Amino acid sequence: MEQPGGSQVDRAALLGAALAAVVALTFGGQGPWEWLASIAGVVLLAVLAAFFHLPAPGEAPHRRQLVAVSGVAALAAALVVATPLQLFLSEVTPIGDRCRASGVVAAAALRAQDLGGLSGPVLDEAAAEAGTTAEGECLGAATNRWLWVPAAGFAVVMFGVGMRRSAGRPAADDG
């Protein structure tokens, strides 16, 4: 839809991308993050790129529109970075050690229970699954606590690029 000043946004695409990102973040944020969430985020950013064009240099920006698109793009960017951030937290920070310890404790707790004669391979598999689940939930929760940082940064950068272009200064990607 053509807006005054030449900036374009398809409101249905923007609302659809926002809804998809919110649903993915809400339901994906339970347990460990998977690579499919990152792929979904890339697809949502591609939809935004296809239906939104930054103001041309010197064009008056539509700040509300730019804020909305920046916010939706930030939600999609959070999906993109969720799994890599989770891997970073798991491998480089003490959070990973704490989450692995949670998994070990959950597995040991299951093995210590009287499970009505269950033992051997069945109990070992159940304990391993309980440990993996506890570790994944711990890592997912830790990742969710930090996702706002890259999302907010992405929103600020995107808004800044739009405002800079509208002021007639070339954005960093304009060469």
C-alpha positions in Angstrom: 0.0 0.0 0.0 1.5 3.3 -1.0 1.8 5.7 1.9 2.3 9.5 1.7 6.0 10.2 1.2 6.6 7.0 -0.9 7.2 4.6 2.0 5.5 1.3 1.5 4.2 -1.4 3.9 1.6 -4.1 3.4 -0.3 -4.0 6.7 -1.6 -7.5 6.3 2.0 -8.8 5.8 3.2 -6.8 8.8 0.3 -8.1 11.1 0.8 -11.7 9.8 4.5 -11.6 10.5 3.9 -10.1 14.0 1.4 -12.8 14.8 3.6 -15.5 13.6 6.6 -14.2 15.6 4.6 -13.9 18.8 3.1 -17.4 18.4 6.5 -18.8 17.7 8.1 -17.0 20.6 5.3 -18.0 23.0 5.2 -21.7 22.2 8.8 -22.1 21.2 10.0 -20.6 24.5 9.0 -23.8 26.3 12.1 -26.1 26.6 15.2 -25.9 24.4 15.2 -23.8 21.3 15.5 -25.7 18.0 17.0 -24.6 14.6 13.5 -24.6 13.1 12.8 -21.4 15.1 15.8 -19.7 13.5 14.6 -20.7 10.1 11.1 -19.4 10.9 12.7 -16.1 11.9 14.6 -15.8 8.7 11.4 -16.4 6.7 9.6 -13.7 8.7 12.4 -11.3 8.0 12.2 -12.2 4.3 8.4 -11.4 4.4 9.1 -8.1 6.0 11.8 -7.3 3.5 9.5 -8.1 0.6 6.6 -5.9 1.9 8.4 -3.0 3.5 10.7 -0.5 2.0 12.8 2.0 4.0 12.2 5.6 3.1 14.3 6.8 0.3 16.9 9.4 1.2 15.2 12.7 2.0 11.7 11.2 2.3 9.7 12.0 5.4 9.6 8.9 7.6 6.4 7.5 9.0 7.6 7.0 12.5 4.7 4.9 13.8 5.1 2.7 10.8 8.9 2.5 11.3 8.4 1.7 15.0 5.9 -1.1 14.1 8.1 -2.7 11.5 11.2 -2.4 13.8 9.3 -4.1 16.6 8.1 -6.9 14.4 11.5 -7.3 12.9 13.0 -7.5 16.4 10.6 -10.4 17.2 11.7 -12.2 14.1 15.3 -11.5 14.9 14.8 -13.0 18.3 13.7 -16.2 16.7 16.8 -16.1 14.4 19.2 -15.7 17.3 17.5 -18.0 19.9 19.2 -21.3 19.0 22.7 -19.7 18.5 22.3 -17.8 21.7 21.3 -21.0 23.5 24.4 -22.7 22.2 26.6 -19.9 23.3 25.1 -19.9 26.8 25.4 -23.6 27.0 29.0 -23.9 25.8 30.7 -20.6 26.9 29.0 -19.5 30.1 28.4 -21.1 33.6 24.8 -21.4 32.7 25.6 -24.5 30.6 27.2 -26.2 33.6 24.2 -25.4 35.8 21.8 -26.7 33.3 23.8 -29.9 32.8 23.9 -30.3 36.6 20.1 -29.9 36.6 19.8 -32.7 34.1 22.0 -35.0 36.1 20.0 -34.3 39.3 16.7 -35.0 37.5 18.0 -38.3 36.1 19.4 -39.3 39.5 16.1 -38.4 41.3 14.2 -40.6 38.9 16.6 -43.5 39.5 16.3 -43.1 43.3 12.5 -43.4 43.3 10.7 -46.6 43.9 9.0 -47.2 40.6 7.3 -50.4 41.3 10.0 -52.8 40.1 11.1 -50.9 37.0 14.7 -51.3 36.5 17.4 -51.9 33.9 17.2 -50.4 30.4 13.7 -49.0 30.8 14.6 -47.1 33.9 17.9 -46.0 32.4 16.1 -44.6 29.3 13.5 -42.9 31.4 16.2 -41.3 33.6 18.2 -40.2 30.6 15.0 -38.6 29.1 14.2 -36.8 32.4 17.8 -35.5 32.5 17.7 -34.3 28.9 14.3 -32.6 29.5 15.5 -30.9 32.6 18.7 -29.6 30.9 16.7 -28.4 27.9 14.1 -26.6 30.0 16.9 -24.9 31.9 18.7 -23.8 28.8 15.5 -22.6 27.1 14.6 -20.6 30.2 18.1 -19.0 30.4 17.9 -18.2 26.7 14.5 -16.6 27.1 15.9 -14.3 29.8 18.6 -12.9 27.4 16.6 -12.8 24.1 15.4 -9.3 24.7 19.0 -8.0 24.3 19.6 -8.8 20.7 15.9 -8.1 19.8 16.1 -4.6 21.3 19.4 -4.0 19.6 18.0 -5.0 16.3 14.9 -2.8 16.7 17.0 0.2 17.6 19.4 -0.3 14.6 16.5 -0.8 12.2 14.7 2.3 13.4 18.0 4.3 13.3 18.7 3.2 9.7 15.2 4.3 8.7 15.5 7.6 10.4 19.0 8.2 9.0 17.9 7.4 5.4 14.9 9.8 5.8 17.3 12.5 6.9 19.0 12.2 3.5 22.1 10.5 4.9 23.0 7.2 3.3 22.6 4.2 5.5 25.7 2.0 6.2 24.6 -0.6 3.6 24.2 2.1 0.9 28.0 2.1 0.3 
